[in-house]
């Protein structure tokens, strides 16, 4: 087994929010500042105005009316609210825009210490991943209730105080906030000076625990060496901590495993030089699969991605079934840009969890310093459109799902790497779509697609747009009845999408079924009252 790792440069935090900007940008705030109500209100007005000036499109995912209403509501509450509630209120307003590069993490405000456990949101629930020695028995416990509330309810509340592009960003960051007393008080999950009470399951048996604040926020991000981790064995992807990049050759599997945790150069070696070593090794050795693991890569300088991608394209490994990319809830920012380029220009197969970033996303956050409290608000300044301008995906989904369960983690199993090792070519979505266009009996495709969706490996595959294109291709070739069935399939799979109903309306129109077309367009407008094509189609249908 050949391995090369560089440990001179490492990252302080494994958490996306902290590593990106929020902790660093808050460092200058004075922990002693306690503004009066009028000063908080002035800060709120200043923040709302500056956010609109700085963000490229503040109201892309929240309406101006809802934003203004939230600002007014907080302004009215400030005179009677606690400091914790005010700070959380500011955080909630910034979080409304649903931008992972915009947010507030007011570290100097966190003066009570932290509840000394590290939570993690596994595929099978919320667990305590690490615990301080005094709570060692809780390491590995499944959390059922927090402060008497169901876990899902608490996580929903917590997800509203920080910026995230999508659900994976929420899963990455929400567990952090559960350990911060000021935030839990500000959300009214716990009362002032109250400890954190948990209902947990240990070895399947229910019990309760009460946590008292200790340590500082920095120690929550980088737990002391004596904290207890419930993993019995360390998997390969955790072997070198947060070392920026390293590789290891798995001779038995003939797999070259590369982990890249930051899109950053090291002092003694650039990212391009590192990947050149990787490519040289691949060229000189019997490598059948190359794995690039970016599941914990929260970004850096996206300008460093280009030579890496070019090198991959030129290599023998850029072929179907040979190049694999592991993504996850920590794949964000410049690592999302890297993912975009790999998706567009290589034959990479994505494995793991969806990314925490949108393919087209806002970024390059800059701080807005509030004049009275000194609180820093990070707000995006640029829009990164790497993909088609119509690409509104919330994430890049893996072709092969391999989410981590608590049992996997306990036993040191990496389901993503295991999926790569076990990979064998099979039926994929594109081959199904290609066959549908050729087959006269559309029911064959419909059955094949249902079987494809039922496979757990395909739980994250995004099929709405490809299915929609298939439907329109069938319409264009005169297969109207088949097109209706395909669009109905999309409605069944994506019932909350406005576009699938709009497309179904088009198919019913083509089939001469005016009543069903009207129903489809009306359903589309019940989801999005401003959807232009449905508005126009409905107007024409009802005027005839």
C-alpha positions as CSV (number, residue, x, y, z in Angstrom):
1,X,0.0,0.0,0.0
2,X,1.5,3.3,-1.1
3,X,0.6,6.4,0.7
4,X,1.6,10.0,0.6
5,X,0.3,12.6,3.0
6,X,1.3,16.2,3.8
7,X,0.6,17.3,7.4
8,X,2.3,20.7,7.5
9,X,-0.9,22.5,6.5
10,X,-4.2,21.7,8.0
11,X,-7.5,23.3,8.5
12,X,-8.7,24.3,12.0
13,X,-12.4,23.3,11.5
14,X,-14.3,20.6,9.9
15,X,-17.5,22.7,9.8
16,X,-18.4,24.5,6.6
17,X,-19.7,27.7,8.2
18,X,-16.7,28.1,10.5
19,X,-14.1,27.2,7.9
20,X,-15.5,29.5,5.3
21,X,-15.8,32.8,7.0
22,X,-18.2,33.3,9.8
23,X,-15.8,32.7,12.7
24,X,-13.0,34.6,11.2
25,X,-15.2,37.5,10.2
26,X,-16.7,37.8,13.7
27,X,-13.4,37.9,15.5
28,X,-13.2,41.6,15.8
29,X,-16.5,42.0,17.6
30,X,-16.3,43.2,21.2
31,X,-17.9,40.8,23.6
32,X,-18.6,43.6,26.0
33,X,-20.8,45.6,23.7
34,X,-24.5,45.6,24.8
35,X,-26.4,48.1,22.7
36,X,-29.7,49.7,23.8
37,X,-32.9,48.8,22.0
38,X,-32.7,51.9,19.8
39,X,-29.2,51.0,18.8
40,X,-30.2,47.5,17.9
41,X,-33.1,48.9,15.8
42,X,-30.7,51.2,14.0
43,X,-28.4,48.2,13.3
44,X,-31.3,46.3,11.9
45,X,-32.3,49.1,9.6
46,X,-28.6,49.4,8.5
47,X,-28.3,45.7,7.9
48,X,-31.4,45.4,5.8
49,X,-30.4,48.3,3.6
50,X,-26.8,47.2,3.1
51,X,-27.8,43.6,2.4
52,X,-30.0,44.8,-0.5
53,X,-27.1,47.0,-1.8
54,X,-24.5,44.3,-1.6
55,X,-26.1,41.0,-2.5
56,X,-26.4,40.4,-6.3
57,X,-30.0,39.2,-6.0
58,X,-31.2,39.3,-2.4
59,X,-34.8,38.3,-3.3
60,X,-34.0,35.3,-5.4
61,X,-35.4,32.8,-2.8
62,X,-37.4,35.1,-0.5
63,X,-39.8,37.7,-1.5
64,X,-39.2,41.3,-0.6
65,X,-42.5,41.4,1.2
66,X,-41.6,38.5,3.4
67,X,-38.1,40.0,4.1
68,X,-39.5,43.4,5.0
69,X,-42.2,41.8,7.2
70,X,-39.5,39.9,9.1
71,X,-37.4,43.0,9.6
72,X,-40.5,44.9,10.9
73,X,-41.4,42.1,13.2
74,X,-38.0,42.0,14.8
75,X,-37.8,45.7,15.0
76,X,-41.1,45.7,17.0
77,X,-39.9,42.9,19.3
78,X,-36.5,44.4,20.1
79,X,-37.6,46.6,23.0
80,X,-38.9,43.6,25.0
81,X,-36.6,40.9,23.7
82,X,-33.5,39.5,25.4
83,X,-30.1,40.0,23.8
84,X,-30.0,36.3,22.8
85,X,-33.4,36.7,21.1
86,X,-32.3,39.8,19.3
87,X,-29.1,38.2,18.0
88,X,-31.0,35.1,16.8
89,X,-33.5,37.4,15.2
90,X,-30.7,39.0,13.1
91,X,-29.4,35.6,12.2
92,X,-32.8,34.4,11.1
93,X,-33.3,37.4,8.8
94,X,-30.0,36.8,7.0
95,X,-30.8,33.0,6.8
96,X,-34.1,33.8,5.0
97,X,-32.3,34.4,1.8
98,X,-31.1,30.8,1.7
99,X,-27.6,31.5,0.7
100,X,-24.8,29.4,2.2
101,X,-22.3,32.2,1.7
102,X,-24.3,34.7,3.7
103,X,-24.9,34.6,7.4
104,X,-24.0,35.6,10.9
105,X,-22.0,33.6,13.4
106,X,-21.5,36.1,16.3
107,X,-18.8,34.2,18.2
108,X,-18.0,37.0,20.7
109,X,-21.6,36.8,21.8
110,X,-21.2,33.2,22.9
111,X,-19.9,33.8,26.4
112,X,-21.6,30.9,28.3
113,X,-19.3,28.1,27.0
114,X,-20.9,25.2,25.0
115,X,-22.7,22.0,25.9
116,X,-19.7,19.7,25.6
117,X,-20.8,17.2,23.0
118,X,-20.6,17.1,19.2
119,X,-23.8,16.0,17.5
120,X,-23.9,14.5,14.0
121,X,-26.9,14.0,11.7
122,X,-26.5,10.5,10.3
123,X,-28.8,8.9,7.8
124,X,-30.6,7.1,10.6
125,X,-31.0,10.1,12.9
126,X,-29.2,12.5,15.2
127,X,-26.4,11.0,17.4
128,X,-23.8,12.3,19.8
129,X,-20.6,11.7,17.9
130,X,-18.2,12.9,20.5
131,X,-18.5,13.9,24.2
132,X,-16.3,15.4,26.9
133,X,-15.0,12.9,29.4
134,X,-17.7,13.8,32.0
135,X,-20.3,12.7,29.4
136,X,-18.4,9.7,28.0
137,X,-21.4,7.4,28.3
138,X,-23.3,9.6,25.8
139,X,-20.9,9.0,22.9
140,X,-22.9,7.1,20.4
141,X,-26.3,7.8,21.9
142,X,-29.2,8.5,19.6
143,X,-31.0,11.7,20.4
144,X,-34.8,11.4,20.6
145,X,-35.8,14.7,22.2
146,X,-34.1,18.0,23.0
147,X,-35.5,20.1,25.8
148,X,-38.6,17.9,25.7
149,X,-39.2,18.6,22.0
150,X,-38.9,16.0,19.1
151,X,-35.5,16.2,17.4
152,X,-37.1,17.0,14.0
153,X,-38.8,20.0,15.4
154,X,-35.7,21.3,17.0
155,X,-33.6,20.8,13.9
156,X,-36.2,22.7,11.9
157,X,-35.9,25.7,14.3
158,X,-32.1,25.6,14.2
159,X,-32.0,25.4,10.4
160,X,-33.6,28.9,10.3
161,X,-30.6,30.7,11.9
162,X,-27.9,30.1,9.4
163,X,-27.4,30.4,5.7
164,X,-27.5,27.2,3.6
165,X,-28.0,26.6,-0.1
166,X,-29.8,23.3,0.5
167,X,-30.8,20.5,2.9
168,X,-27.2,19.1,2.9
169,X,-25.9,22.4,4.1
170,X,-28.5,22.2,6.9
171,X,-27.4,18.7,7.8
172,X,-23.7,19.8,7.9
173,X,-24.2,22.8,10.2
174,X,-27.4,22.4,12.3
175,X,-25.7,20.0,14.8
176,X,-23.2,22.7,15.7
177,X,-25.8,25.1,16.9
178,X,-27.4,22.6,19.3
179,X,-24.4,22.9,21.5
180,X,-24.4,26.7,21.8
181,X,-26.5,28.0,24.8
182,X,-27.1,31.5,23.6
183,X,-28.6,30.3,20.3
184,X,-30.8,27.7,22.1
185,X,-32.0,30.4,24.4
186,X,-32.5,32.9,21.6
187,X,-34.7,30.3,19.7
188,X,-36.6,29.7,23.0
189,X,-35.7,26.0,22.9
190,X,-34.3,26.3,26.4
191,X,-35.0,29.0,29.1
192,X,-32.3,31.4,30.4
193,X,-29.7,29.7,32.5
194,X,-31.3,26.3,31.8
195,X,-29.1,23.3,31.0
196,X,-29.7,21.2,27.9
197,X,-31.9,18.2,28.7
198,X,-31.8,15.3,26.3
199,X,-33.9,12.1,25.8
200,X,-31.6,9.6,24.3
201,X,-31.2,5.9,23.5
202,X,-28.1,4.1,24.5
203,X,-27.8,0.6,23.2
204,X,-31.5,0.8,22.4
205,X,-32.5,1.7,25.9
206,X,-34.1,5.0,26.7
207,X,-32.6,7.3,29.2
208,X,-32.1,11.0,29.9
209,X,-29.2,13.3,30.3
210,X,-28.6,16.9,31.3
211,X,-25.6,18.9,29.9
212,X,-24.0,21.9,31.6
213,X,-22.1,24.5,29.6
214,X,-18.3,24.1,29.6
215,X,-15.4,24.9,27.3
216,X,-15.4,27.5,24.5
217,X,-16.8,27.5,21.0
218,X,-13.3,26.9,19.6
219,X,-13.0,23.7,21.5
220,X,-16.4,22.6,20.2
221,X,-14.9,23.0,16.7
222,X,-11.7,21.3,17.6
223,X,-12.5,19.0,20.6
224,X,-9.7,18.2,23.1
225,X,-7.9,15.0,22.6
226,X,-9.6,13.4,25.7
227,X,-13.1,13.8,24.2
228,X,-14.7,10.4,23.5
229,X,-15.6,9.4,19.9
230,X,-17.9,6.4,19.6
231,X,-16.2,5.1,16.4
232,X,-14.5,1.8,17.1
233,X,-12.4,2.0,14.0
234,X,-11.2,4.8,11.8
235,X,-12.0,4.6,8.1
236,X,-9.5,5.7,5.4
237,X,-11.2,9.1,4.7
238,X,-10.5,10.2,8.3
239,X,-7.0,8.9,8.4
240,X,-5.2,12.2,7.9
241,X,-7.7,14.6,9.6
242,X,-8.2,17.7,7.6
243,X,-4.9,17.6,5.7
244,X,-5.5,19.7,2.6
245,X,-4.7,16.8,0.2
246,X,-3.1,13.4,0.2
247,X,-3.3,10.1,-1.7
248,X,-3.0,6.4,-1.0
249,X,-2.8,3.5,-3.5
250,X,-5.0,0.5,-2.6
251,X,-3.1,-2.2,-4.3
252,X,-5.6,-5.0,-3.8
253,X,-8.4,-3.1,-5.4
254,X,-6.1,-1.2,-7.9
255,X,-7.7,2.0,-6.7
256,X,-5.9,5.3,-6.4
257,X,-7.6,7.1,-3.6
258,X,-7.2,10.9,-3.4
259,X,-8.6,13.1,-0.7
260,X,-8.8,16.8,-1.3
261,X,-10.2,18.8,1.6
262,X,-9.5,22.3,0.4
263,X,-9.1,24.1,-2.9
264,X,-5.9,25.7,-1.6
265,X,-2.2,25.5,-2.3
266,X,0.2,24.4,0.3
267,X,3.3,26.4,1.2
268,X,5.6,23.8,-0.3
269,X,3.4,22.4,-3.1
270,X,0.6,23.7,-5.3
271,X,-2.6,21.8,-5.9
272,X,-1.7,21.5,-9.5
273,X,1.7,19.9,-8.6
274,X,0.0,17.5,-6.2
275,X,-2.4,16.3,-9.0
276,X,0.5,16.0,-11.4
277,X,2.1,13.5,-9.0
278,X,-1.3,11.7,-8.9
279,X,-1.5,11.6,-12.7
280,X,2.1,10.4,-13.0
281,X,1.4,7.6,-10.5
282,X,-1.8,6.6,-12.4
283,X,0.1,6.5,-15.7
284,X,2.9,4.3,-14.3
285,X,0.9,1.8,-12.2
286,X,-2.0,-0.6,-12.7
287,X,-4.7,1.8,-11.6
288,X,-8.2,0.7,-12.6
289,X,-10.1,3.3,-10.7
290,X,-9.3,6.8,-9.5
291,X,-11.3,8.2,-6.5
292,X,-11.3,11.9,-5.7
293,X,-12.9,12.4,-2.3
294,X,-14.2,16.0,-1.8
295,X,-16.9,15.2,0.7
296,X,-15.3,17.4,3.3
297,X,-14.0,20.1,0.9
298,X,-15.6,23.4,1.8
299,X,-13.8,25.5,-0.8
300,X,-11.0,27.9,-1.3
301,X,-9.8,29.4,-4.6
302,X,-11.8,28.1,-7.5
303,X,-9.1,29.4,-9.9
304,X,-7.0,26.4,-8.9
305,X,-9.5,23.9,-10.3
306,X,-8.8,24.4,-14.0
307,X,-5.3,22.7,-14.4
308,X,-6.6,19.8,-12.2
309,X,-9.6,19.2,-14.5
310,X,-7.4,19.5,-17.7
311,X,-5.0,16.9,-16.3
312,X,-7.9,14.5,-15.6
313,X,-9.3,15.0,-19.1
314,X,-5.9,14.1,-20.6
315,X,-5.4,11.0,-18.5
316,X,-6.2,7.4,-19.3
317,X,-8.5,7.3,-16.2
318,X,-11.1,9.7,-17.7
319,X,-13.3,6.9,-19.0
320,X,-16.7,5.5,-18.0
321,X,-16.4,3.4,-14.8
322,X,-12.9,4.6,-14.0
323,X,-13.2,8.0,-12.5
324,X,-15.2,8.5,-9.3
325,X,-15.9,11.5,-7.2
326,X,-17.1,11.3,-3.6
327,X,-19.3,14.2,-2.6
328,X,-21.2,15.1,0.5
329,X,-22.6,17.6,2.9
330,X,-19.3,19.3,3.2
331,X,-18.8,19.8,-0.5
332,X,-19.2,23.6,-0.9
333,X,-18.1,26.8,-2.5
334,X,-15.0,26.3,-4.7
335,X,-15.4,22.6,-4.2
336,X,-18.8,23.0,-5.8
337,X,-17.2,24.8,-8.7
338,X,-14.8,21.9,-9.0
339,X,-17.8,19.5,-9.0
340,X,-19.4,21.5,-11.8
341,X,-16.3,21.3,-14.0
342,X,-16.0,17.6,-13.4
343,X,-19.6,17.1,-14.2
344,X,-19.4,19.1,-17.5
345,X,-16.0,17.9,-18.8
346,X,-15.2,14.5,-17.5
347,X,-16.8,11.0,-17.3
348,X,-16.8,11.1,-13.5
349,X,-19.4,9.1,-11.6
350,X,-20.5,10.8,-8.4
351,X,-20.9,8.8,-5.3
352,X,-22.0,9.6,-1.7
353,X,-24.4,12.4,-0.7
354,X,-25.5,15.5,-2.6
355,X,-23.3,18.5,-2.4
356,X,-24.0,21.4,0.1
357,X,-23.8,24.0,-2.7
358,X,-26.0,24.8,-5.6
359,X,-24.3,24.3,-9.1
360,X,-25.2,28.0,-9.8
361,X,-24.7,29.8,-6.6
362,X,-23.9,33.1,-4.8
363,X,-20.5,33.5,-3.2
364,X,-17.5,35.7,-2.3
365,X,-19.1,37.0,0.9
366,X,-17.9,40.2,2.4
367,X,-18.6,41.5,5.9
368,X,-21.1,44.3,6.7
369,X,-20.1,45.6,10.1
370,X,-23.1,46.9,12.1
371,X,-22.3,50.3,13.6
372,X,-23.6,49.9,17.2
373,X,-23.2,46.2,18.1
374,X,-20.1,45.7,16.0
375,X,-21.7,42.4,14.8
376,X,-20.5,41.3,11.4
377,X,-22.9,40.1,8.7
378,X,-21.4,38.1,5.9
379,X,-23.2,38.7,2.6
380,X,-22.4,37.4,-0.9
381,X,-21.2,39.8,-3.6
382,X,-21.0,37.6,-6.7
383,X,-23.1,35.1,-8.6
384,X,-21.2,32.0,-9.9
385,X,-23.0,30.7,-13.0
386,X,-21.0,27.7,-14.0
387,X,-23.8,25.7,-15.5
388,X,-26.7,26.4,-17.8
389,X,-28.6,29.6,-16.7
390,X,-31.7,27.5,-16.4
391,X,-30.0,25.1,-14.0
392,X,-31.9,25.6,-10.7
393,X,-30.8,22.4,-9.0
394,X,-30.3,22.8,-5.3
395,X,-27.3,20.5,-5.4
396,X,-25.3,18.1,-7.5
397,X,-26.7,14.7,-6.8
398,X,-24.7,11.5,-6.8
399,X,-25.4,8.8,-9.3
400,X,-24.8,6.3,-6.6
401,X,-26.2,7.1,-3.2
402,X,-24.0,6.1,-0.2
403,X,-25.1,7.9,2.9
404,X,-23.4,7.3,6.3
405,X,-25.3,5.6,9.0
406,X,-24.4,5.5,12.7
407,X,-23.6,1.8,12.4
408,X,-21.2,2.5,9.5
409,X,-19.5,5.2,11.5
410,X,-19.2,3.0,14.7
411,X,-17.6,0.2,12.7
412,X,-15.3,2.3,10.6
413,X,-17.2,1.5,7.4
414,X,-17.1,4.0,4.5
415,X,-20.2,3.3,2.4
416,X,-19.0,5.6,-0.4
417,X,-15.7,3.9,-0.9
418,X,-17.4,0.6,-0.6
419,X,-19.8,1.6,-3.4
420,X,-16.8,2.4,-5.6
421,X,-15.1,-0.8,-4.9
422,X,-18.3,-2.8,-5.7
423,X,-19.3,-0.8,-8.7
424,X,-20.2,-2.7,-11.8
425,X,-21.7,-1.1,-14.9
426,X,-25.5,-1.4,-15.0
427,X,-28.6,0.3,-16.2
428,X,-28.4,4.1,-15.8
429,X,-31.0,6.8,-16.3
430,X,-29.6,7.8,-19.7
431,X,-29.7,4.3,-21.1
432,X,-33.4,4.1,-20.0
433,X,-34.2,7.4,-21.7
434,X,-32.4,6.3,-24.9
435,X,-34.4,3.1,-25.0
436,X,-37.7,4.9,-24.5
437,X,-37.2,6.9,-27.6
438,X,-36.6,3.7,-29.6
439,X,-39.2,1.4,-28.1
440,X,-42.8,1.4,-29.5
441,X,-44.3,0.3,-26.2
442,X,-43.8,3.1,-23.6
443,X,-44.9,0.8,-20.8
444,X,-41.5,-0.9,-21.0
445,X,-39.8,2.3,-20.2
446,X,-42.3,3.2,-17.4
447,X,-41.7,-0.2,-15.7
448,X,-37.9,0.1,-16.1
449,X,-37.9,3.7,-14.7
450,X,-40.0,2.6,-11.6
451,X,-37.5,-0.2,-10.9
452,X,-34.6,2.2,-11.3
453,X,-36.2,4.7,-8.8
454,X,-36.9,1.9,-6.3
455,X,-33.2,1.0,-6.1
456,X,-31.8,2.8,-2.9
457,X,-28.6,3.6,-4.8
458,X,-30.6,6.0,-7.0
459,X,-32.4,7.8,-4.2
460,X,-30.7,11.1,-5.1
461,X,-30.7,10.9,-8.9
462,X,-32.4,13.9,-10.4
463,X,-34.6,12.9,-13.2
464,X,-37.1,15.7,-13.6
465,X,-35.4,17.6,-16.4
466,X,-34.3,14.5,-18.4
467,X,-37.8,13.0,-18.1
468,X,-39.3,16.3,-19.2
469,X,-37.0,16.4,-22.2
470,X,-38.1,12.9,-23.1
471,X,-41.7,14.0,-23.0
472,X,-41.2,16.9,-25.4
473,X,-39.2,14.7,-27.7
474,X,-42.1,12.3,-27.9
475,X,-44.4,15.2,-28.6
476,X,-42.2,16.4,-31.4
477,X,-42.3,12.9,-33.0
478,X,-46.0,12.6,-32.8
479,X,-46.2,10.2,-29.9
480,X,-48.7,12.4,-28.0
481,X,-50.3,9.6,-25.9
482,X,-46.8,8.3,-24.8
483,X,-45.8,11.9,-24.0
484,X,-48.8,12.3,-21.7
485,X,-47.8,9.1,-19.8
486,X,-44.2,10.3,-19.4
487,X,-45.3,13.7,-18.1
488,X,-47.7,11.9,-15.7
489,X,-44.8,9.9,-14.5
490,X,-42.9,13.1,-13.8
491,X,-45.9,14.5,-11.9
492,X,-46.0,11.4,-9.7
493,X,-42.2,11.6,-9.0
494,X,-42.0,15.4,-8.5
495,X,-45.5,16.5,-7.2
496,X,-44.2,19.8,-5.9
497,X,-42.7,21.0,-9.1
498,X,-44.5,23.7,-11.0
499,X,-42.8,22.7,-14.3
500,X,-44.0,19.1,-14.4
501,X,-47.7,20.2,-14.3
502,X,-47.0,22.9,-16.9
503,X,-45.5,20.3,-19.2
504,X,-48.4,17.9,-18.6
505,X,-50.7,20.7,-19.6
506,X,-48.8,21.1,-22.9
507,X,-49.2,17.4,-23.6
508,X,-52.9,17.4,-22.9
509,X,-53.3,20.4,-25.2
510,X,-51.5,18.6,-27.9
511,X,-53.8,15.6,-27.4
512,X,-56.9,17.8,-27.7
513,X,-57.9,17.3,-24.0
514,X,-58.8,20.8,-23.0
515,X,-60.3,20.0,-19.6
516,X,-57.3,18.1,-18.4
517,X,-54.9,20.7,-19.8
518,X,-56.8,23.4,-17.8
519,X,-56.5,21.3,-14.6
520,X,-52.8,20.8,-15.2
521,X,-52.1,24.5,-15.7
522,X,-54.2,25.4,-12.7
523,X,-52.3,23.0,-10.6
524,X,-49.0,24.6,-11.8
525,X,-50.3,28.0,-10.8
526,X,-51.4,26.7,-7.4
527,X,-47.7,26.0,-6.8
528,X,-46.3,29.2,-8.4
529,X,-49.0,31.8,-9.2
530,X,-46.5,33.7,-11.4
531,X,-45.4,30.9,-13.7
532,X,-45.5,32.7,-17.1
533,X,-46.1,29.8,-19.5
534,X,-49.0,28.4,-17.4
535,X,-50.6,31.8,-17.1
536,X,-50.4,32.4,-20.8
537,X,-51.6,28.9,-21.7
538,X,-54.6,29.1,-19.3
539,X,-55.5,32.5,-20.7
540,X,-55.7,31.2,-24.2
541,X,-57.6,28.1,-23.3
542,X,-60.2,29.9,-21.4
543,X,-60.6,32.6,-24.0
544,X,-61.5,30.1,-26.7
